[in-house]
Amino acid sequence: KFMEIDNEENIIVPLTEQTNPVELSPTIVQRLSGIFYALLSAFLFTISVFITKQLEVELLSALIPRFLI
């Protein structure tokens, strides 16, 4: 829409008002995601060590596959 003003200039009138986006508070999962990631990494590391011990594999020969798991 255009609107005439006193000094004969045309300006654009916005159809809707600009509002700031509503900030969402972090959810419980987002807040605790660091703890979940730490527990998951500890679990994966422990499981790989446990499998290595149960299969009686030398640590040096299983070092690379263990960290890939």
MODELLER restraints for C-alpha pairs under 7 A, 6 or more apart:
rsr = mdl.restraints
at = mdl.atoms
rsr.add(forms.Gaussian(group=physical.xy_distance, feature=features.Distance(at['CA:1:A'], at['CA:12:A']), mean=6.10, stdev=0.5))
rsr.add(forms.Gaussian(group=physical.xy_distance, feature=features.Distance(at['CA:1:A'], at['CA:13:A']), mean=5.98, stdev=0.5))
rsr.add(forms.Gaussian(group=physical.xy_distance, feature=features.Distance(at['CA:2:A'], at['CA:10:A']), mean=6.16, stdev=0.5))
rsr.add(forms.Gaussian(group=physical.xy_distance, feature=features.Distance(at['CA:2:A'], at['CA:11:A']), mean=5.93, stdev=0.5))
rsr.add(forms.Gaussian(group=physical.xy_distance, feature=features.Distance(at['CA:2:A'], at['CA:12:A']), mean=5.37, stdev=0.5))
rsr.add(forms.Gaussian(group=physical.xy_distance, feature=features.Distance(at['CA:2:A'], at['CA:13:A']), mean=6.52, stdev=0.5))
rsr.add(forms.Gaussian(group=physical.xy_distance, feature=features.Distance(at['CA:3:A'], at['CA:10:A']), mean=6.04, stdev=0.5))
rsr.add(forms.Gaussian(group=physical.xy_distance, feature=features.Distance(at['CA:3:A'], at['CA:11:A']), mean=6.16, stdev=0.5))
rsr.add(forms.Gaussian(group=physical.xy_distance, feature=features.Distance(at['CA:4:A'], at['CA:10:A']), mean=5.67, stdev=0.5))
rsr.add(forms.Gaussian(group=physical.xy_distance, feature=features.Distance(at['CA:48:A'], at['CA:66:A']), mean=5.74, stdev=0.5))
rsr.add(forms.Gaussian(group=physical.xy_distance, feature=features.Distance(at['CA:48:A'], at['CA:69:A']), mean=6.75, stdev=0.5))
